[in-house]
Amino acid sequence: MTAGPAFVAGATIEIEDVSKWFGQKVAVSDLSCSFGPGLTGLLGPNGAGKTTLLRMMCGLLRPSDGSLQVLGVDPRRDPNVYRRLALVPEEDAVYGILTAREYLEFAADLTGVPRERVDEAIAQVDLAAAADRPISGYSKGMRQRAKVAAALVTRPDVLILDEPLNGTDPIQRAHLIALFRRLASEGKTVIVSSHVLSEVERMADRVLAMVDGRLAAAGDVAAIRRAMADIPYLVRVEVAEPRRIASALLAEEVVGSVRLTGAQLHVETTDLAALGAILPRLAASAGARLSGFEPEDESLESVFRYLVRRR
């Protein structure tokens, strides 16, 4: 496998030059990357190809071109991999007439694992109080937890989750995020596709972003932002004598623009480190106290917005 931020050592999933098309529509185009132990966030706008990629990882779709291996095998050719791989689909793939306990027992029977694992999986998603109620009466968030529990019955080494936070309330989201992080810390490969950017930022060790079926960026959020050298940084500065400092900043080569809002300056710069060195000097010469210096656009949401804007 090629080196770079899109690839990891000790990969459990390897994707090489993979494309998938449906007639004239190209869903995934010439994509190469890998996944390993830990938690990876997979991001992209609607239609970016995320779900198609996840389905190919699980063997539900065959790549039109390229190669894909999970745990060293092609999931389309070796069904034994499904004992170690689990998918939580975005769709409500549950049987409403069953209780959660019956649903998990069905999942255990299908995969040939002991039913004794059912209670363990129910406890992992905090669903014990409702485990014997029909799923048809569940809220969206509870159905999501039931789907996650069904995947966990097999104790998979690779867990793939497509929008698992949809419909969950803040308490449910916090519980699921903690669960995913714990599984990742145990050496599992956990891949979470989500549009809830702030949540992905909290839980993911690594982020892969897809736009128009291609890999747009990979790495942690700070690394992706640093790689976007053509986009100036936006920094919020809190300083006494803001007008005087703003005037001095505009004379600096690394500063593109300065906007004043009350006592705050919003500075566009091409060199974050250089600006960090310049500001204390300017503040000292003006006898002004510098009390704040914070990049405004290093969140996952802003980085993602930049990526999509490039389409």
Backbone torsions as a table, in degrees:
resi	resn	phi	psi	omega
1	MET	NA	145.1	178.6
2	THR	-67.1	150.0	176.2
3	ALA	-83.7	160.8	178.4
4	GLY	138.3	171.1	-176.1
5	PRO	-63.9	-18.7	179.1
6	ALA	-80.5	-5.3	-174.7
7	PHE	-125.4	151.5	-178.9
8	VAL	-128.7	153.1	173.5
9	ALA	-75.3	151.0	179.8
10	GLY	62.5	39.7	-174.6
11	ALA	-64.8	139.4	173.1
12	THR	-98.4	-21.7	175.9
13	ILE	-129.7	126.2	-179.9
14	GLU	-123.6	126.3	-177.0
15	ILE	-123.4	122.5	-174.9
16	GLU	-129.6	115.8	175.5
17	ASP	50.7	43.2	-176.4
18	VAL	-85.7	133.4	173.3
19	SER	-131.5	152.1	175.3
20	LYS	-143.9	125.3	177.0
21	TRP	-129.6	151.7	177.7
22	PHE	-121.1	98.0	-174.0
23	GLY	64.8	-123.5	179.7
24	GLN	-86.5	-9.3	-176.5
25	LYS	-89.6	124.5	177.0
26	VAL	-96.8	114.7	-177.8
27	ALA	-90.9	-39.9	177.5
28	VAL	-133.2	134.3	-173.3
29	SER	-127.3	111.6	169.6
30	ASP	48.8	53.1	-173.4
31	LEU	-98.4	131.3	175.6
32	SER	-130.2	129.4	178.0
33	CYS	-171.1	176.6	175.2
34	SER	-146.6	160.5	179.2
35	PHE	-129.4	147.3	178.0
36	GLY	-140.5	-172.1	178.4
37	PRO	-54.4	142.6	-174.6
38	GLY	116.0	-177.6	-176.4
39	LEU	-110.4	121.7	178.7
40	THR	-113.9	130.5	174.0
41	GLY	-91.8	130.9	177.5
42	LEU	-110.1	115.7	-173.6
43	LEU	-117.7	157.3	175.3
44	GLY	167.4	152.0	176.6
45	PRO	-69.4	169.4	176.1
46	ASN	-56.1	134.2	-180.0
47	GLY	86.1	6.7	-177.9
48	ALA	-76.7	-17.0	179.9
49	GLY	104.9	8.2	-176.8
50	LYS	-61.7	-52.8	-176.6
51	THR	-63.7	-38.7	176.9
52	THR	-60.6	-43.2	178.6
53	LEU	-62.6	-44.8	-179.5
54	LEU	-62.8	-39.5	179.9
55	ARG	-67.2	-34.3	175.7
56	MET	-67.7	-38.0	177.4
57	MET	-59.8	-35.2	-176.6
58	CYS	-89.2	0.7	179.5
59	GLY	79.5	8.1	179.1
60	LEU	-78.1	-22.8	175.5
61	LEU	-129.6	145.8	176.7
62	ARG	-95.3	131.4	176.1
63	PRO	-59.0	141.5	174.5
64	SER	-72.9	-26.9	179.4
65	ASP	-155.7	157.4	178.8
66	GLY	87.9	-175.7	-177.4
67	SER	-133.1	151.7	-177.7
68	LEU	-144.3	128.8	178.1
69	GLN	-127.2	139.0	175.4
70	VAL	-122.0	121.4	-178.3
71	LEU	53.8	37.8	173.7
72	GLY	85.4	1.1	-178.6
73	VAL	-133.1	161.6	172.6
74	ASP	-79.8	116.7	-176.0
75	PRO	-63.2	-17.6	177.8
76	ARG	-79.7	-19.0	-173.8
77	ARG	-110.1	-17.5	-178.2
78	ASP	-129.0	93.1	-177.0
79	PRO	-65.6	-13.7	179.0
80	ASN	-62.8	-21.3	-179.0
81	VAL	-64.6	-22.8	-177.0
82	TYR	-70.0	-13.3	173.3
83	ARG	-73.0	-17.1	-176.7
84	ARG	-118.0	2.2	-174.9
85	LEU	-128.4	136.4	178.3
86	ALA	-139.3	144.1	179.1
87	LEU	-119.4	134.1	168.1
88	VAL	-108.3	102.4	-175.4
89	PRO	-74.3	160.2	177.0
90	GLU	-68.3	-35.4	-178.0
91	GLU	-67.7	154.5	177.3
92	ASP	-77.3	74.4	-177.5
93	ALA	-85.5	66.2	-179.4
94	VAL	-131.9	158.2	177.9
95	TYR	-101.0	106.8	-173.7
96	GLY	-61.9	-26.3	-178.2
97	ILE	-74.9	-16.4	-178.9
98	LEU	-90.5	152.6	167.5
99	THR	-77.9	165.9	178.3
100	ALA	-60.5	-39.1	-179.9
101	ARG	-63.6	-44.2	178.9
102	GLU	-64.7	-38.3	179.2
103	TYR	-62.1	-43.8	179.5
104	LEU	-70.5	-35.2	175.9
105	GLU	-64.0	-39.1	176.3
106	PHE	-61.3	-45.4	178.6
107	ALA	-62.1	-40.1	178.7
108	ALA	-64.2	-43.7	-179.7
109	ASP	-63.4	-40.9	-179.3
110	LEU	-61.9	-36.0	-176.2
111	THR	-97.7	-2.2	175.3
112	GLY	74.2	26.1	177.7
113	VAL	-102.3	158.5	-177.1
114	PRO	-64.2	140.9	177.2
115	ARG	-64.9	-17.0	178.5
116	GLU	-59.7	-20.0	-179.5
117	ARG	-77.0	-12.8	-175.1
118	VAL	-61.7	-49.1	-179.2
119	ASP	-61.3	-37.0	178.1
120	GLU	-61.4	-45.9	-178.6
121	ALA	-67.4	-38.4	177.9
122	ILE	-62.3	-41.4	179.8
123	ALA	-67.2	-35.3	-178.5
124	GLN	-61.3	-33.1	-179.2
125	VAL	-101.6	8.9	176.4
126	ASP	58.9	50.3	-176.8
127	LEU	-119.3	13.1	-174.3
128	ALA	-60.2	-37.8	-175.7
129	ALA	-66.2	-23.8	-177.5
130	ALA	-115.8	10.9	-171.1
131	ALA	-64.3	-23.6	-177.0
132	ASP	-106.2	18.1	173.9
133	ARG	-101.7	147.1	177.2
134	PRO	-59.2	139.5	-178.8
135	ILE	-64.2	-24.7	180.0
136	SER	-59.5	-23.9	179.3
137	GLY	-93.6	5.0	-178.4
138	TYR	-80.0	152.3	169.2
139	SER	-74.3	169.9	178.4
140	LYS	-58.2	-44.5	-179.2
141	GLY	-63.6	-37.8	178.7
142	MET	-68.7	-38.1	176.9
143	ARG	-63.8	-37.5	177.0
144	GLN	-60.4	-43.0	-179.2
145	ARG	-67.3	-35.1	177.1
146	ALA	-64.2	-39.5	178.1
147	LYS	-65.1	-42.1	178.2
148	VAL	-62.6	-43.3	179.5
149	ALA	-60.6	-41.0	179.4
150	ALA	-61.9	-36.1	177.3
151	ALA	-69.6	-34.8	-175.6
152	LEU	-77.1	-15.4	-179.9
153	VAL	-55.5	-35.3	-177.4
154	THR	-83.1	-3.3	-175.1
155	ARG	50.8	59.0	-172.1
156	PRO	-70.1	150.6	172.5
157	ASP	-81.4	-26.8	178.3
158	VAL	-123.8	120.9	-179.4
159	LEU	-120.1	120.2	-177.5
160	ILE	-114.1	123.6	-173.8
161	LEU	-124.7	120.4	-178.8
162	ASP	-101.9	106.5	-179.2
163	GLU	52.5	53.1	-176.3
164	PRO	-71.7	-13.3	-177.7
165	LEU	-92.8	-3.4	179.9
166	ASN	-58.0	129.5	174.5
167	GLY	79.9	-1.6	-178.9
168	THR	-86.9	147.5	176.9
169	ASP	-84.6	172.4	-175.6
170	PRO	-56.3	-37.8	179.8
171	ILE	-68.9	-43.5	178.6
172	GLN	-63.5	-41.4	179.0
173	ARG	-61.3	-45.5	-179.2
174	ALA	-61.1	-40.8	-179.6
175	HIS	-65.8	-44.6	-179.0
176	LEU	-66.5	-40.8	179.0
177	ILE	-61.2	-44.1	178.0
178	ALA	-61.7	-39.2	178.6
179	LEU	-64.4	-46.9	-179.4
180	PHE	-62.2	-40.6	180.0
181	ARG	-67.1	-37.5	179.0
182	ARG	-65.3	-43.0	178.2
183	LEU	-61.6	-41.3	178.8
184	ALA	-64.0	-39.2	180.0
185	SER	-67.5	-20.8	177.9
186	GLU	-85.0	2.7	177.7
187	GLY	96.7	6.4	176.5
188	LYS	-76.0	152.6	170.2
189	THR	-91.0	113.8	-177.7
190	VAL	-119.2	122.3	179.4
191	ILE	-118.6	121.7	-177.3
192	VAL	-118.2	115.8	171.5
193	SER	-90.8	128.0	-176.5
194	SER	-159.1	151.1	171.8
195	HIS	-104.0	0.1	178.1
196	VAL	-84.5	83.8	-167.2
197	LEU	-62.2	-40.3	-178.8
198	SER	-63.6	-32.9	178.9
199	GLU	-72.5	-41.0	178.0
200	VAL	-62.1	-39.5	180.0
201	GLU	-62.3	-33.6	179.5
202	ARG	-72.9	-32.0	-169.6
203	MET	-109.2	-24.2	-170.4
204	ALA	-85.5	135.7	172.0
205	ASP	-78.6	-23.6	-171.4
206	ARG	-152.2	148.6	-177.8
207	VAL	-128.6	135.2	168.6
208	LEU	-118.2	128.6	-178.7
209	ALA	-113.9	131.1	178.2
210	MET	-112.6	139.6	174.3
211	VAL	-138.9	127.5	179.4
212	ASP	53.7	40.5	175.5
213	GLY	79.3	0.0	-178.8
214	ARG	-116.2	158.7	175.5
215	LEU	-78.0	118.3	-177.2
216	ALA	-93.3	-30.6	-177.8
217	ALA	-166.5	156.2	178.2
218	ALA	-151.0	150.8	179.6
219	GLY	125.6	-170.0	172.3
220	ASP	-80.0	169.6	-172.3
221	VAL	-60.5	-43.7	-178.4
222	ALA	-63.6	-39.5	-179.6
223	ALA	-67.1	-39.8	178.1
224	ILE	-63.8	-43.1	-179.8
225	ARG	-63.8	-40.8	179.5
226	ARG	-63.9	-32.9	-178.7
227	ALA	-71.7	-17.2	-179.2
228	MET	-88.4	64.4	-170.5
229	ALA	-66.8	-20.2	-177.5
230	ASP	-82.3	-5.2	-179.3
231	ILE	-109.6	120.4	-179.1
232	PRO	-63.3	150.5	172.9
233	TYR	-78.2	148.4	173.5
234	LEU	-113.6	122.8	-174.2
235	VAL	-123.6	135.7	174.7
236	ARG	-96.4	126.5	-177.2
237	VAL	-120.7	129.4	174.6
238	GLU	-110.8	119.2	-173.9
239	VAL	-153.3	147.5	171.6
240	ALA	-70.5	157.6	-176.5
241	GLU	55.3	51.1	-174.1
242	PRO	-61.5	-36.4	-179.1
243	ARG	-65.9	-40.3	-179.4
244	ARG	-66.4	-42.8	179.3
245	ILE	-67.1	-38.0	178.7
246	ALA	-60.5	-43.7	179.8
247	SER	-62.2	-42.0	-179.8
248	ALA	-68.5	-37.0	-179.3
249	LEU	-64.4	-36.5	-177.6
250	LEU	-64.2	-17.7	177.9
251	ALA	-84.5	-8.1	-177.9
252	GLU	-86.6	139.1	-175.3
253	GLU	-64.2	-32.2	-175.7
254	VAL	-82.4	-2.8	-177.9
255	VAL	-101.7	125.2	179.5
256	GLY	-91.9	-40.7	-179.9
257	SER	-157.9	159.8	177.0
258	VAL	-137.8	129.5	176.9
259	ARG	-120.2	134.6	-177.0
260	LEU	-102.7	127.5	174.7
261	THR	-130.9	101.3	-176.2
262	GLY	61.5	-122.3	179.1
263	ALA	-95.8	9.5	-178.0
264	GLN	-108.7	145.2	173.8
265	LEU	-110.8	138.5	175.2
266	HIS	-114.4	108.9	-168.6
267	VAL	-111.4	129.3	172.0
268	GLU	-94.6	128.5	-178.3
269	THR	-139.1	148.3	175.8
270	THR	-90.5	-9.9	-176.9
271	ASP	-141.6	99.2	-175.3
272	LEU	-63.9	-41.5	-179.0
273	ALA	-66.0	-41.4	-179.7
274	ALA	-65.1	-40.6	177.8
275	LEU	-62.5	-39.0	178.6
276	GLY	-62.6	-28.2	177.9
277	ALA	-83.7	-32.2	-176.4
278	ILE	-74.0	-42.4	-172.3
279	LEU	-58.3	-47.3	179.0
280	PRO	-59.7	-36.8	178.7
281	ARG	-64.7	-44.5	179.8
282	LEU	-65.4	-42.3	179.9
283	ALA	-63.3	-41.5	-179.6
284	ALA	-65.0	-42.4	-178.7
285	SER	-68.6	-25.4	178.9
286	ALA	-92.5	-3.2	-177.1
287	GLY	65.2	31.4	-176.7
288	ALA	-110.8	137.9	-179.6
289	ARG	-81.2	126.2	177.2
290	LEU	-93.8	117.0	-174.0
291	SER	-116.7	-6.6	-178.9
292	GLY	-156.8	138.5	177.3
293	PHE	-150.6	105.4	-173.4
294	GLU	-143.4	120.8	174.2
295	PRO	-59.6	133.8	-177.6
296	GLU	-95.2	-10.7	-170.8
297	ASP	-126.2	31.9	176.4
298	GLU	-103.2	10.3	175.3
299	SER	-77.4	158.9	177.9
300	LEU	-61.1	-35.3	-179.0
301	GLU	-62.5	-44.2	-178.7
302	SER	-70.2	-40.1	178.2
303	VAL	-62.0	-43.3	179.5
304	PHE	-63.0	-39.8	179.1
305	ARG	-61.5	-41.7	177.8
306	TYR	-61.8	-44.7	-178.8
307	LEU	-60.7	-45.1	-178.5
308	VAL	-67.8	-34.0	179.7
309	ARG	-62.5	-24.4	-177.9
310	ARG	-79.6	-3.8	-175.3
311	ARG	-57.8	NA	NA
